[in-house]
Amino acid sequence: SPRQVPVINEVFSPSQRDIDYAYEVMEAIRIAKEQGRGAIALRGKMIDAPIVARAQRTIDMAKALGLGREEA
């Protein structure tokens, strides 16, 4: 029912920490591409295609829900 939508959005919405990390991943990928590197690490972990895909989904969901990124 429509009354459940806010609860569902809250439960399935990415946290600000998830959103910030997703942007970090995408920025690391952008820099690696500019430098011509194929493999990259972020915070000591290798960033592979599934992590990038998850980061993009997180950003897309955040935008769809009107959740912005907190700027430092």
PEBELLIN-V540141 format. One line per field, one symbol per residue. psi: psi as a letter, one per 40 degrees, with the letter a starting at -180 (. if undefined). burial: I if it has 24 or more other ideal C-beta (glycine too) atoms within 12 Angstrom, else O. A space follows every 10 residues. Layout:
BEGIN
psi: ???
burial: ???
END
This chain:
BEGIN
psi: iddedddddd deiiiddddd dddddddddd ddddefidhi ihfeihhidd dddddddddd ddddefhihh h.
burial: OOOOOOOOOO OOOIOOOOII IIIIIIOIIO OOOOOOOOOI OIOOOOIOOO IIOOIOOIIO OIOOOOIOOO OO
END
